[in-house]
Amino acid sequence: MTNELRERLAKLEHQQWMHWTKWLVKESDHDIPEELEEKWKKSWMPYEELSEEMKDKDRKWADKSLKEMKEFAEEMG
């Protein structure tokens, strides 16, 4: 179950990142360097289509969320 939850959280992290970066690109008051914008656009795809290397970046954040949830559960007894 933990691996399935990890993947679901990683997918959610990717969706959040895409939403945030697309918002930044659209906002005229954010001057995003063109090379960074192009790099981001290459990763604007469903989580399932990412390379394992790219998925690992999202999994890193999923692991942080899992750690927080575990610590919270332990604090609650």
C-alpha positions in Angstrom: 0.0 0.0 0.0 2.8 2.5 0.8 4.2 2.3 -2.7 0.8 2.8 -4.2 0.2 5.8 -2.0 3.7 7.1 -2.8 3.0 7.0 -6.5 -0.4 8.7 -6.0 1.3 11.5 -4.1 4.0 11.8 -6.6 1.4 12.1 -9.4 -0.3 14.8 -7.4 3.0 16.6 -6.8 3.6 16.6 -10.6 0.1 18.0 -11.2 0.7 20.7 -8.6 4.0 21.6 -10.2 2.5 21.8 -13.7 -0.3 24.0 -12.4 2.2 26.4 -10.7 4.6 26.6 -13.6 1.9 27.1 -16.2 0.5 29.9 -14.0 4.0 31.5 -13.7 4.5 31.4 -17.5 1.1 33.0 -18.1 1.6 35.8 -15.6 3.0 38.9 -17.3 4.7 40.2 -14.2 6.9 37.1 -13.9 9.9 37.2 -16.2 10.7 33.6 -16.7 13.9 33.0 -18.8 13.0 31.4 -22.1 15.3 28.4 -21.6 13.6 27.6 -18.3 10.2 28.0 -19.8 11.1 25.6 -22.6 12.6 23.1 -20.1 9.3 23.2 -18.1 7.2 22.8 -21.2 9.0 19.5 -22.0 7.7 18.1 -18.7 4.1 19.3 -19.1 2.7 15.8 -19.6 0.9 13.3 -17.5 2.9 11.7 -14.7 2.6 8.3 -16.3 4.5 9.6 -19.4 7.5 11.0 -17.5 10.8 9.2 -17.5 11.7 7.3 -14.3 14.3 10.0 -13.6 11.6 12.7 -13.7 9.2 10.6 -11.6 11.9 10.3 -9.0 11.9 14.0 -8.5 8.2 13.9 -7.7 8.7 10.8 -5.6 11.2 12.7 -3.5 8.4 15.2 -2.5 5.9 12.3 -2.0 8.4 10.8 0.5 8.5 14.1 2.4 4.7 14.1 2.6 4.6 10.4 3.7 7.2 11.3 6.4 5.1 14.2 7.7 2.0 12.0 7.8 3.8 9.3 9.7 5.1 11.7 12.2 1.7 13.3 12.6 0.1 9.8 13.2 2.8 9.0 15.8 2.1 12.3 17.6 -1.6 11.6 17.6 -0.9 8.3 19.2 
